[in-house]
């Protein structure tokens, strides 16, 4: 079975930056499982995997525009400490989940705390970065009805619902 829209794809991967530093890897764990064509992985990687099959090993370089985006300085803002809803200790490097103006989930990173003002950055930490993936496709299968309805994979390597 080939990698195609609405197929569950399992991959082992190692992600490195341009300096060769490993940023993430599935090595030593379960392969990553995702539903192809549903926006569960970055666009550039999804395009490179289209039409591949189990056993294929490929190296993929994803540009920022097809990865985590081009850095947008308008996403760096100063907000009052009270915007953090009573969290007492706010330090640079902390990350919080928020919603952007379109209501989409977004991770913000605290860059600086000075007095009652906090500088936050809504850019993805890998914005402006080239992403270098070493990929091995380990399985391609049909999704379950529940996976299709939810738009993502359940079980090992995929998403788990917590009741």
C-alpha positions in Angstrom: 0.0 0.0 0.0 1.3 3.4 -0.9 1.3 6.6 1.2 -1.8 8.5 0.1 -4.5 10.8 1.5 -6.4 9.3 4.4 -4.0 6.4 4.9 -2.4 5.8 8.4 1.3 6.1 7.9 3.9 5.0 10.5 7.4 6.4 10.3 10.6 6.3 12.3 12.3 9.7 12.0 15.2 11.8 13.1 14.9 15.5 12.8 18.1 17.6 12.7 18.8 21.3 12.2 21.3 22.5 9.6 24.2 22.1 12.1 23.3 18.4 12.4 22.0 18.8 16.0 19.2 16.2 16.7 16.0 18.1 17.5 13.7 15.1 17.8 13.7 11.4 17.1 11.5 8.3 17.3 14.6 6.2 17.9 14.1 3.8 20.7 10.4 4.2 20.8 7.3 3.6 18.7 7.2 5.0 15.2 5.1 8.1 14.7 1.7 7.3 13.4 -0.3 10.0 11.5 -3.2 10.3 9.1 -1.8 11.4 5.7 -3.4 14.5 4.1 -5.0 15.7 7.3 -2.4 18.3 8.3 -1.0 16.2 11.2 2.6 16.7 10.1 4.4 19.6 8.4 3.4 20.1 4.7 6.9 19.7 3.3 7.3 16.3 4.9 3.8 15.2 3.9 4.5 16.1 0.3 7.8 14.1 0.3 6.1 11.0 1.7 3.3 11.0 -0.9 3.4 7.9 -3.1 6.1 6.2 -1.0 5.8 2.7 0.4 6.7 0.5 3.4 10.5 0.1 3.7 11.4 3.3 1.9 14.1 5.3 3.6 14.4 8.9 2.5 16.1 12.1 3.6 13.9 15.2 3.3 14.9 18.9 3.7 11.9 21.0 4.5 12.0 24.8 4.0 10.5 27.1 6.6 7.5 28.0 4.4 6.6 24.3 4.3 7.7 23.6 7.9 7.0 25.7 10.9 6.7 29.0 9.0 8.7 32.1 8.5 9.3 34.2 11.6 6.8 36.9 12.1 8.0 39.7 14.4 4.4 40.8 15.0 3.9 37.7 17.1 6.4 39.0 19.6 4.4 41.1 22.1 4.6 42.5 25.6 1.7 41.6 27.8 0.9 42.4 31.4 1.8 39.7 34.0 -1.9 39.5 34.9 -2.7 38.0 31.5 -1.2 34.8 32.9 -4.2 34.3 35.2 -2.4 34.4 38.6 0.5 32.1 37.7 3.1 33.3 40.3 6.4 32.3 38.7 6.8 33.3 35.0 10.3 32.8 33.6 12.0 33.0 30.2 11.7 29.7 28.3 8.3 28.8 29.8 5.7 27.8 27.2 1.9 28.2 27.4 -1.0 27.2 25.2 -3.2 30.0 23.9 -5.5 30.8 21.0 -4.6 33.0 18.2 -6.9 35.7 16.7 -8.5 33.0 14.5 -9.2 30.8 17.5 -6.5 28.2 16.6 -4.3 26.7 19.3 -0.9 28.3 19.6 2.1 27.8 21.8 3.6 31.0 23.1 7.1 31.2 24.6 8.1 33.6 27.4 11.2 35.5 26.2 11.6 38.1 28.9 10.1 39.2 32.2 10.7 42.7 33.4 8.6 44.1 36.2 4.9 43.6 35.4 5.5 43.1 31.7 6.2 39.8 30.0 7.6 39.5 26.4 6.0 36.6 24.6 6.7 35.0 21.2 4.0 33.3 19.3 6.3 32.0 16.6 6.9 28.3 16.6 10.4 27.6 18.2 11.5 26.2 14.8 10.1 29.1 12.7 12.7 30.2 10.0 14.5 26.8 10.4 15.2 24.3 7.7 14.0 20.8 8.9 16.2 17.9 8.0 14.4 14.5 8.3 15.8 11.0 8.0 12.6 8.9 7.5 11.9 5.2 7.3 8.3 4.2 6.5 7.4 1.2 8.7 3.7 0.7 7.9 0.8 2.0 5.8 -2.7 1.0 6.6 -6.4 1.9 6.3 -7.7 4.1 9.1 -10.5 3.0 11.4 -13.8 4.8 11.2 -13.0 6.6 14.5 -9.6 7.8 13.2 -11.2 9.2 10.1 -14.0 10.9 12.1 -11.4 12.5 14.5 -8.9 13.3 11.7 -5.9 11.7 13.5 -4.5 8.3 14.5 -5.4 6.6 17.8 -3.2 4.0 19.7 0.5 3.4 19.7 2.4 6.3 18.0 -0.8 8.3 17.6 -3.2 10.4 19.7 -4.7 9.1 22.9 -8.0 10.4 24.3 -8.1 10.8 28.0 -11.6 10.5 29.6 
